[in-house]
């Protein structure tokens, strides 16, 4: 899997699977509507000729919802994250690093924004590569050294290079749409027992059955779709890690950065942010990972001083990555792979880079 074509193939497979889920969802919904209208038309007086229109409308609404998510997604991120866009010359070093990596990547230089969060993190978002924004937290700039910050920026540029901002936004809209339908259906059950008209009270039971069936189908489609999105989300993190190692020639910088970020996020008392899939590290996973390591802290405390320093924590994460089974069920629904596995990947790249054989042709060889 050394070539970018492998990533494109995996993305194409994920997109294909998602559209199979969407097609199956629409077929099931249309079948339910068809069955319901034909079975209950005598009770409710519903004209079955509306079936085709209903099915077409459902498909159209799905498409409009995906487009809507793509259009308003960046605006929602801007309003929810309290972003401050840097003016030209306000942080010359950061601007120079972002511009340099963008040029190496053949990408337009994204706008740079800073959030006031103390937790170290970063992400990119946008509708297109030209309109993309790179966001770093204040905590990232204050708690990581320049080499680590540069490695994190390389990772985020990898997401832009791989067009994750487009693929993930559009794909994630499909299970979200299914979830909204399921939610509306479940909530509408409380009103479904009311007869449409007094003389047609027999139709209330048919309505309840239809709503339950719709809710179940939509929820199944949501769960399957979510698994596809989360699987692709975890994979794209590995590819962006490898890209950062290549474009910065500094896999150790990203290893160190991921360790500090995971530890910093694990200490945060804040609730997990709803946009956690955007970040370089998932705060919820970071908390879980560090707590798991601390349970076995004595194994990794090399100098036995009762505290895991940065190097000991990094070694602990690498050791955890080599364990064959780590919370596999939880991993299925995670937006990010375990930090342990990401550090192990970067360690493999670091060894190969030392041999001088790590070049553009085998960036993703170890994924």
Beta strands, then each sheet from edge to edge (+ up, - down):
strand 1: 84-85
strand 2: 111-115
strand 3: 122-125
strand 4: 133-137
sheet 1: 1+ 2- 4- 3+
end
